[in-house]
Amino acid sequence: MKLTIGNLHVQDVCLGSENSFKDGILTIDKEAAIAYLKEEDDHITDLDIVIAHPGDDTRIVPVIETIEPRVRMDGRCLFPGVTGDLVPAGDGDLKAFKGCCVTVVGKEWGSFGDGVIDMGGEGAKQTYFSKLINICLVGDTDEEFERHEQQKMNHALRWAGHRFAEWIGQIAKDIEAEDTEVYEFDPITKREAAKNDLPNVVAVLQPQSQMEALGYNDLWYGWDMNKYLPSFVSPTEVFDGAMISGSFMPASSKWSTYEMQNFPILKELFAEDGKEFNFIGVIMSNLNVALDQKERSAIMVRNMALSLGADYALVTEEGYGNPDTDYVRCQVILEDAGIPVVGVSDESDGRDGFGQPLVVLNEKLTALVSTGNVGALSDLPACATVIGNLEAMNRDGMSGSWGYDEILGKSARDDGSIIMENNNWFCGNHISGFAVKTMVEV
Amino acid sequence: MTKKVIYYVNQFFGGIGGEDTADFEPEIREGQVGPATAAASQLEDAEITHTIICGDNFMGSNTEEALDRIAKMLEDKEFDLLIAGPAFQAGRYGVACGNVCKMVQDRFGKPTVTSINVESPGVEMFKKDIIIVEGANAAAKMRKDLKNLIKVANKMLKGEQLQCAVDGYFPRGKRAELWLEDTRENTAAYRGVQMLIKKIKGEDYQTELIIPKKDVVPIADPVKLDEAVIALVTTGGIVPVDNPDRIQSASATRWGRYDISGVDSLPNRAAEGYKTIHAGFDPAAADADPNVIMPVDAMRAYEKEGKYARLHNYFYSTVGTGTTESEAARMASEIIPYLEEDGVNAIILTST
């Protein structure tokens, strides 16, 4: 499978009355975009588009999702089974607007898995997305059944975000790419001898699937990953929209759809493919909550790795807490099968840093990358502009923020300043690999 | 502004004398005594205002009294840091430095630092509580140990972030985030793949999370059911519908205690009874019937059948998701007195 991504580097985004991309300026016809997105989903009652730039004194909350605007040159949809018909992903030509993202924001209401992005100031370092121009899609819906639920599917707004990314992507269709990324994943039984002689490395991804009720989890070709078993997939499928992010999991431990489209760990594996090792693909697992489901997935990952002839594995989880059991179990079962592992995750050490980093520990885990502590506190001044609604942090049970604490007070203070846990930074620990943060003993 | 430091030494380093003066009672002197003099010259923008001297035997045999007397001496002193030692591998002196540092941290909320060799029991006893710079095994290394100790002290006085690996003190089991320069080489993706390559090649690499040795709690002895006073405790977040104790839905630091006297079964959310506020699982089943997490119904039925002595008339609840081991241990220690008071000798702890 060969996936070619032609990049168009966005210097600025403007809202106007036409769609265009000239001299690095992406112009979006705001009214047409809103009309299209409302037309596609009757549940959307309110929609606005606001641009936030890196360095702006702007706080965005509650952030539901981020997506990179792209187009498929052959007319296939960007997210099969989500924004269009089920079609294969993972090969062909794409164009992508780099340096920007569609950021889906609740106008009023937040959910457990929603987060915060600070575009400037001390909080900007907490998420990768502060480095991008955020094309914020701020909306509300008539999904009354979950209005006051802590766990929201946020279906209408999430789908609007994916459609919007696809709609913006259309602007790139007839414009020549400035540079091109090529990802070639050769059939693993038909590789040249020199490559076959290298050690075989497999990536094991554990995307979020903990919610037993459907509609909250990550989707694979539109399929809820709670009702899924580990499968062998091409890394190019992950880049090409086969998977979208869900609405569950504390924000800082999530992988957003933008991160799946650009999965840094998979890109680094491609960078060394054919040099240091032979990258033989991805075992896409999941993170269900019942013990038998966990064990079944671990067994299937092990057996697939053995059957593929994997010599080494890199395992990463979208989450912490309960998912740590899958993360640790999977590494142990692979090590026991003679397949040494490197793991990538964040930690939950508590506010004081003295807590146990993972829910379960096993001395067979000898090579771990750590990307942050979900319990670390942030206390930051007000920003001049808020996109969304700060009160959601106090009211809606967003992970890592609260409405009452006898010592710390509420998360979103009346003067606009905030105090919250790392948990609430949108994808803040960037387990997908963007993280330039580690954990040390102090 | 020049910061103020207080120094602690034993009778030997305080110039009082050797073993024959080890019963020397705590005394505070203005200025610097013994190693404090050399330390003062290495401190940046800080002065050592006082030195406390105490004999090792006196501290060892009358620990509480000695610490109380030292605390009293410090009550009217302004200071920003306490430095003790270096103690090298001396047993009693190492433990004394640990005791004094811990007392000052606990009672005055001030930072402390000392230097002890790993062979002194002071390290094992106090390394989790205080900063102990790894010291040499003999006083001949005073210059080196003092230099390392004061280097850390200077950083602490400036409020700089310490790191075990860089600053040479014993790990406390405390972890913190460290931002790296924003380069591709520093991304978790690059670090992970390079670590894998080193693992493949059999080269040395440094894991970013060292898995500590297991802290296993032994299984308790069986309870005789006919004598069993059983309490129900859960991390499943079952609370009265208005969540009166405002227990958090994740990363909980709060817990609640709810009266179930005469209650045969917990009424559900729809009946304005109980619900779960736990954010880590689908609440539908527990909201429909809270007894599936907090099995008051089954326990009352067994109680009536005489399967055990009696049910404790309160249940206890918090939320387990994202809640750290240390917070959980603290909450348990707050709950236990209530259980002991009612003679509870068995607990059913339901998780989710």
HADDOCK unambig.tbl for C-alpha pairs under 7 A between the chains (distance, minus, plus):
assign (segid A and resid 211 and name CA) (segid B and resid 281 and name CA) 6.52 0.50 0.50
assign (segid A and resid 211 and name CA) (segid B and resid 282 and name CA) 6.23 0.50 0.50
assign (segid A and resid 212 and name CA) (segid B and resid 282 and name CA) 6.58 0.50 0.50
assign (segid A and resid 213 and name CA) (segid B and resid 282 and name CA) 6.92 0.50 0.50
assign (segid A and resid 264 and name CA) (segid B and resid 189 and name CA) 5.58 0.50 0.50
assign (segid A and resid 265 and name CA) (segid B and resid 189 and name CA) 4.32 0.50 0.50
assign (segid A and resid 268 and name CA) (segid B and resid 189 and name CA) 6.29 0.50 0.50
assign (segid A and resid 268 and name CA) (segid B and resid 190 and name CA) 6.07 0.50 0.50
assign (segid A and resid 268 and name CA) (segid B and resid 193 and name CA) 6.61 0.50 0.50
assign (segid A and resid 269 and name CA) (segid B and resid 193 and name CA) 6.50 0.50 0.50
assign (segid A and resid 276 and name CA) (segid B and resid 197 and name CA) 6.80 0.50 0.50
assign (segid A and resid 321 and name CA) (segid B and resid 321 and name CA) 6.65 0.50 0.50
assign (segid A and resid 321 and name CA) (segid B and resid 322 and name CA) 5.97 0.50 0.50
assign (segid A and resid 342 and name CA) (segid B and resid 192 and name CA) 6.71 0.50 0.50
assign (segid A and resid 342 and name CA) (segid B and resid 196 and name CA) 5.90 0.50 0.50
assign (segid A and resid 344 and name CA) (segid B and resid 192 and name CA) 6.74 0.50 0.50
assign (segid A and resid 348 and name CA) (segid B and resid 322 and name CA) 6.93 0.50 0.50
assign (segid A and resid 349 and name CA) (segid B and resid 175 and name CA) 6.83 0.50 0.50
assign (segid A and resid 349 and name CA) (segid B and resid 324 and name CA) 6.61 0.50 0.50
assign (segid A and resid 350 and name CA) (segid B and resid 324 and name CA) 5.49 0.50 0.50
assign (segid A and resid 353 and name CA) (segid B and resid 174 and name CA) 4.83 0.50 0.50
assign (segid A and resid 353 and name CA) (segid B and resid 175 and name CA) 4.74 0.50 0.50
assign (segid A and resid 353 and name CA) (segid B and resid 176 and name CA) 6.02 0.50 0.50
assign (segid A and resid 354 and name CA) (segid B and resid 173 and name CA) 5.80 0.50 0.50
assign (segid A and resid 354 and name CA) (segid B and resid 174 and name CA) 4.50 0.50 0.50
assign (segid A and resid 354 and name CA) (segid B and resid 175 and name CA) 6.50 0.50 0.50
assign (segid A and resid 354 and name CA) (segid B and resid 326 and name CA) 6.82 0.50 0.50
assign (segid A and resid 355 and name CA) (segid B and resid 324 and name CA) 5.21 0.50 0.50
assign (segid A and resid 355 and name CA) (segid B and resid 325 and name CA) 5.33 0.50 0.50
assign (segid A and resid 355 and name CA) (segid B and resid 326 and name CA) 5.44 0.50 0.50
assign (segid A and resid 356 and name CA) (segid B and resid 324 and name CA) 6.75 0.50 0.50
assign (segid A and resid 356 and name CA) (segid B and resid 325 and name CA) 6.06 0.50 0.50
assign (segid A and resid 361 and name CA) (segid B and resid 211 and name CA) 6.53 0.50 0.50
assign (segid A and resid 362 and name CA) (segid B and resid 211 and name CA) 6.81 0.50 0.50
assign (segid A and resid 363 and name CA) (segid B and resid 211 and name CA) 5.83 0.50 0.50
assign (segid A and resid 366 and name CA) (segid B and resid 207 and name CA) 6.41 0.50 0.50
assign (segid A and resid 367 and name CA) (segid B and resid 207 and name CA) 4.72 0.50 0.50
assign (segid A and resid 368 and name CA) (segid B and resid 207 and name CA) 5.12 0.50 0.50
assign (segid A and resid 368 and name CA) (segid B and resid 208 and name CA) 5.59 0.50 0.50
assign (segid A and resid 368 and name CA) (segid B and resid 209 and name CA) 5.77 0.50 0.50
assign (segid A and resid 369 and name CA) (segid B and resid 188 and name CA) 6.70 0.50 0.50
assign (segid A and resid 369 and name CA) (segid B and resid 192 and name CA) 6.02 0.50 0.50
assign (segid A and resid 369 and name CA) (segid B and resid 207 and name CA) 6.58 0.50 0.50
assign (segid A and resid 369 and name CA) (segid B and resid 208 and name CA) 5.24 0.50 0.50
assign (segid A and resid 369 and name CA) (segid B and resid 209 and name CA) 6.95 0.50 0.50
assign (segid A and resid 370 and name CA) (segid B and resid 208 and name CA) 5.81 0.50 0.50
assign (segid A and resid 370 and name CA) (segid B and resid 209 and name CA) 6.63 0.50 0.50
assign (segid A and resid 371 and name CA) (segid B and resid 188 and name CA) 6.71 0.50 0.50
assign (segid A and resid 372 and name CA) (segid B and resid 177 and name CA) 5.66 0.50 0.50
assign (segid A and resid 373 and name CA) (segid B and resid 177 and name CA) 6.48 0.50 0.50
assign (segid A and resid 399 and name CA) (segid B and resid 250 and name CA) 6.74 0.50 0.50
assign (segid A and resid 433 and name CA) (segid B and resid 187 and name CA) 6.09 0.50 0.50
assign (segid A and resid 433 and name CA) (segid B and resid 188 and name CA) 4.58 0.50 0.50
assign (segid A and resid 433 and name CA) (segid B and resid 189 and name CA) 4.05 0.50 0.50
assign (segid A and resid 434 and name CA) (segid B and resid 187 and name CA) 5.53 0.50 0.50
assign (segid A and resid 434 and name CA) (segid B and resid 188 and name CA) 6.21 0.50 0.50
assign (segid A and resid 434 and name CA) (segid B and resid 189 and name CA) 6.62 0.50 0.50
assign (segid A and resid 435 and name CA) (segid B and resid 187 and name CA) 5.24 0.50 0.50
assign (segid A and resid 435 and name CA) (segid B and resid 188 and name CA) 5.27 0.50 0.50
assign (segid A and resid 436 and name CA) (segid B and resid 179 and name CA) 6.14 0.50 0.50
assign (segid A and resid 436 and name CA) (segid B and resid 180 and name CA) 5.46 0.50 0.50
assign (segid A and resid 436 and name CA) (segid B and resid 182 and name CA) 6.04 0.50 0.50
assign (segid A and resid 436 and name CA) (segid B and resid 186 and name CA) 5.48 0.50 0.50
assign (segid A and resid 436 and name CA) (segid B and resid 187 and name CA) 4.64 0.50 0.50
assign (segid A and resid 436 and name CA) (segid B and resid 188 and name CA) 6.32 0.50 0.50
assign (segid A and resid 437 and name CA) (segid B and resid 177 and name CA) 6.68 0.50 0.50
assign (segid A and resid 437 and name CA) (segid B and resid 178 and name CA) 5.56 0.50 0.50
assign (segid A and resid 437 and name CA) (segid B and resid 179 and name CA) 4.41 0.50 0.50
assign (segid A and resid 437 and name CA) (segid B and resid 180 and name CA) 5.66 0.50 0.50
assign (segid A and resid 438 and name CA) (segid B and resid 177 and name CA) 5.82 0.50 0.50
assign (segid A and resid 438 and name CA) (segid B and resid 178 and name CA) 5.27 0.50 0.50
assign (segid A and resid 438 and name CA) (segid B and resid 179 and name CA) 6.49 0.50 0.50
assign (segid A and resid 439 and name CA) (segid B and resid 175 and name CA) 6.39 0.50 0.50
assign (segid A and resid 439 and name CA) (segid B and resid 176 and name CA) 5.53 0.50 0.50
assign (segid A and resid 439 and name CA) (segid B and resid 177 and name CA) 4.65 0.50 0.50
assign (segid A and resid 439 and name CA) (segid B and resid 178 and name CA) 5.74 0.50 0.50
assign (segid A and resid 439 and name CA) (segid B and resid 208 and name CA) 6.61 0.50 0.50
assign (segid A and resid 440 and name CA) (segid B and resid 163 and name CA) 6.84 0.50 0.50
assign (segid A and resid 440 and name CA) (segid B and resid 175 and name CA) 5.51 0.50 0.50
assign (segid A and resid 440 and name CA) (segid B and resid 176 and name CA) 5.59 0.50 0.50
assign (segid A and resid 440 and name CA) (segid B and resid 177 and name CA) 6.47 0.50 0.50
assign (segid A and resid 440 and name CA) (segid B and resid 178 and name CA) 6.65 0.50 0.50
assign (segid A and resid 441 and name CA) (segid B and resid 163 and name CA) 6.01 0.50 0.50
assign (segid A and resid 441 and name CA) (segid B and resid 164 and name CA) 5.69 0.50 0.50
assign (segid A and resid 441 and name CA) (segid B and resid 171 and name CA) 6.36 0.50 0.50
assign (segid A and resid 441 and name CA) (segid B and resid 173 and name CA) 6.75 0.50 0.50
assign (segid A and resid 441 and name CA) (segid B and resid 174 and name CA) 5.75 0.50 0.50
assign (segid A and resid 441 and name CA) (segid B and resid 175 and name CA) 4.59 0.50 0.50
assign (segid A and resid 441 and name CA) (segid B and resid 176 and name CA) 6.52 0.50 0.50
assign (segid A and resid 442 and name CA) (segid B and resid 162 and name CA) 5.67 0.50 0.50
assign (segid A and resid 442 and name CA) (segid B and resid 163 and name CA) 4.43 0.50 0.50
assign (segid A and resid 442 and name CA) (segid B and resid 164 and name CA) 5.29 0.50 0.50
assign (segid A and resid 442 and name CA) (segid B and resid 171 and name CA) 6.98 0.50 0.50
assign (segid A and resid 442 and name CA) (segid B and resid 174 and name CA) 5.71 0.50 0.50
assign (segid A and resid 442 and name CA) (segid B and resid 175 and name CA) 5.66 0.50 0.50
assign (segid A and resid 442 and name CA) (segid B and resid 176 and name CA) 6.42 0.50 0.50
